Amino acid sequence: MSLKMGLSMVEVKGDALLVIRKSQSNGLDKPKKGACIRDIQQLKRGFQICWFKHTPRMANRVAHTLATKGLKRG
């Protein structure tokens, strides 16, 4: 969605520290998590600048609730 909106800089926040760390790197990961990380790494190439920041789960509660409701609605 961000690429379609023409954004060139994005900040991605998440509460999964391992995913945030792996997304910042360009290294490969184990097959189970590797597919998700590869997708993230590929998408980040579309932006001029892409930051990844870890956010504690409690601080991420509103985003989690919105995402969950969005998925339920389709």
N, C-alpha and C positions, 0 to 999 in steps of 0.2 A: 504494500500500500504506500509506504514512504517513497519508494522509487517512482511509482506512478504519479505521486504528488510533486515530483521534481525536487525532493529534498536532497541536498548533497552532504549534509552533516547530520548524524544521528547519535543519540546516546541511548544505549540499551542497558536497562537495569534488570537484575534478576536476583532471586534468592537462592539459586543453586550455584554455590561457589565454584564447584568443579566445572560446570558448564561455562561460567563466566571466564575462568582461567583458560580453558581449552579454546574458547572462542577468540580470545585475544591472540593466541598463537597460530601458527600455520602448520603445526605438526599433525601427524595422523594419530588416531585413537583406536581403541579396541572396537571390533565390529558392532557390538551392541549399541554403544553410545556414539560410535564413529559416524554413523549415517547422519545423525542429528547435527553433530559438530561440523561435518563436511557441508551440510546445507547452510549452516550459519556462516561458515567461512566463505562460501561461494556468494551468498547474498551480500556480505559486507564489502565485497569487491566492487559493488555497484555504487558505493558512496565514496566521496572524496575523503571524508573523515568519519570514522565509526568508533565510538568509545564503548567499552563494556565496564559496567560498575556493579559490584556486589551490593545488594540491599538486604538488610535483615528481613526475615519473613513478616514480622509484625509491621514494618514500615511499608511492606508491599501488599498489605491486606486489601486495600481498595482496588488495586489493579487486579489482584487475583479474583475478587468478587465480580468485577466487571467482565473479565475474560470468561469466567464460569457461566455467567448469565448469558453472555453472547453465544457461547457454544451450545447452550440449551435451546436457544431460539433458532439456531441454525444460521 
